[in-house]
Amino acid sequence: MNNLLWLIPAFPLASFLILALTGKRMPPSWVAIIGAGSVSLSAIVTIGTGISFLLLPPVTGNYSQTLWTWMEVAGFNPKVTLFLDALSLVFVFVITFVGALIHIYSVAFMVYDKDYSRFFACMNLFVFAMLLLVLADNLLLLYLGWEGVGLCSYLLIGFWYENPGNGYAARKAFIITRIGDTAMAIGLFVIFYQFGTLLIPDILANAPIVWKSGTAMATITALLLLAGGVGKSAQLPLQTWLPDAMAGPSPVSALIHAATMVTAGVYLIARMHVIFQLSPIAQMTIAIIGAATLLIAGFSALTQYDIKRVLAYSTISQIGYMFLALGLGAWTAAIFHFMVHAFFKALLFLAAGAVIEALHHEHNMFRMGGLKNKLPLIFWTFLIGSASLAALPLVSAGFYSKDQILWYAWSSQNGNPLLWLTALTGAFITAAYTTRMMILTFWGEMKTAPGQQPGKLMTVPLVILAFLSIFAGFLELPHNFGPFSPFSDLLHQVLPETSLKSGISGELLFQLLAFLATFSGIYIAYIFWYKQPQRIEKLKQSETMMRLYRFWLSGWGFDKLYHLAFVRPVIFIANINKNDVVDKIYQGITLMTVYLYRILSFTQSGSLRWYIMGLVIGAIIILGIQIML
């Protein structure tokens, strides 16, 4: 099956080219077939390749296919080579399978949009770029896909560009992620200088030979790569772009900002895990960033009123759990939570999109309510996704993936009580804001009557994702539940096992504490937003609580801080510098051009006799020159 690897990214790339060049002239049905069909074909090829990979494992542990040599410069000859191992297989499956479901949903969701073909062209280009990122065998090709998904994110966040706010959100995402991307690019230069290659297998094999554990160069390189991951995955301190990215259509939020692009940082760190293992400082930094992010974003989600912004802060928080796991050295736990999160968060974004569409584009949860019986299928699928997000014990996939991270936060060699307590507090807050979201949207008094019910193209993907949000968790059972762990067994072909503290025990006790945190969060939200909502009104009378509420609502004031520290100084300097000598040179060129234009414009008087006279004079001059020669 390795000779078919090229088909996986080729289908969405071909679809993008067709739609970009001819989509405007196609009927919508053709656009839908090409746009959604291409990603579905990629998913089918991925499933076939995955079955082959699992049943007939390659001798080398991976499939590799070289398409062509990209360039040859002074002995540097990176190739366009696709590389599939256990780690990239998980990501490719999520990108294509979940991506296909989102594209099918989009066929109905975007059908009345005037830029229908442009939407699918951008979505297809994104899928291609993300596949290139996770299938690349060298860091240069990976970086091409990395920047490709950044471009597509910009295009799709600002898809409805007529609204200036959407354009601002797209620019904000593009600029903030460039900060991390620049650091990552510097990291690639350092790696090439140290190893003389950007081939990922060679780097991973030679890193322990070139660097000793804890050396400064290993730490610098790891931190530069981490900066790239922090920007792309919206972690502290570069998390501020993701909530505003909800300006894009709901399928964009589901695909890019829940299931795939924002987890690119998780993939990068897991793929380059050997370098991070050589730098305990960088690895602990990852854990601290993840722990701080999951807590800060969780508190912000607890105060939002826009249903998509709740899910946006939730995404930041859940990726924080993945970063925490990576920092702990719980590599397979991070990837397992990535996969499960992709299922339930894509489900929640798509279900939220269906609610917004049914309520005539209403986003405010406080203007919803009472939809449980009016939108029953949306309600049940949203409930399943919410149960998985809240890590409802035993019955949701989110429990099995998050439980591993909580256990490793205590029991792994890098774990400690503070990281565990932070993760446990995050679990409590997650359960609280998730329950609040469910109550405000589906229970209580109906404030906006729903219109048209969503069709099967929108509901079938929800049902499939709901199924996966329940049963995907059984691919990896907790250690005290039994030895069934096919997911980690697969990933251990690529990623090392998590090292635990000696003599560690009591996993059941920690699971009971996680149960208590989850149910406490659910109960608190039930009391405050359903049973006794007057308590919230009483809290709002306190000036201290209102300040805290506004602080969390604003995302802990990071946007204001960055505006004061960076945006205003740049604008101030630009205003001072706008009439410098360089500008005067260009202004002079402009004035000269205008002056010459005005002189030449006299020759275009519109009078036929002047034109004839000009021709006669020109002919006389030419003949005179010829005679003189």
Secondary structure, DSSP 4 states (H G I P E B T S, - for coil): -GGGTTHHHHHHHHHHHHHHHHGGGS-HHHHHHHHHHHHHHHHHHHHHHHHHHHHS--TTSSEEEEEEE---BTTB--EEEEEE-HHHHHHHHIIIIIHHHHHHHHHHHTTT-TTHHHHHHHHHHHHHHHHHHHHBSBHHHHHHHHHHHHHHHHHHHTSSTTSHHHHHHHHHHHHHHHHHHHHHHHHHHHHHHHHS--BHHHHHHHHHHHS-TT-HHHHHHHHHHHHHHHHHTT-TTS-THHHHGGGS-HHHHHIIIIISGGGHHHHHHHHTHHHHHT-HHHHHHHHHHHHHHHHHHHHHHTT--BHHHHHHHHHHHHHHHHHHHHHHT-HHHHHHHHHHHHHHHHHHHHHHHHHHHHTTS--BGGG----TTTSHHHHHHHHHHHHHHTT-TTTSHHHHHHHHHHHHHHHBTT--HHHHHHHHHHHHHHHHHHHHHHHHHHSS---S---SPP-HHHHHHHHHHHHHHHHGGGGS--GGG-S--HHHHHHTTTSPPPPBPTT---HHHHHHHHHHHHHHHHHHHHIIIII-THHHHHHHT-HHHHHHHHHHHTTTTHHHHHIIIIIHHHHHHHHHGGGSHHHHHHHHHHHHHHHHHHHHHTT----HHHHHHHHHHHHHHHHHHHHH-
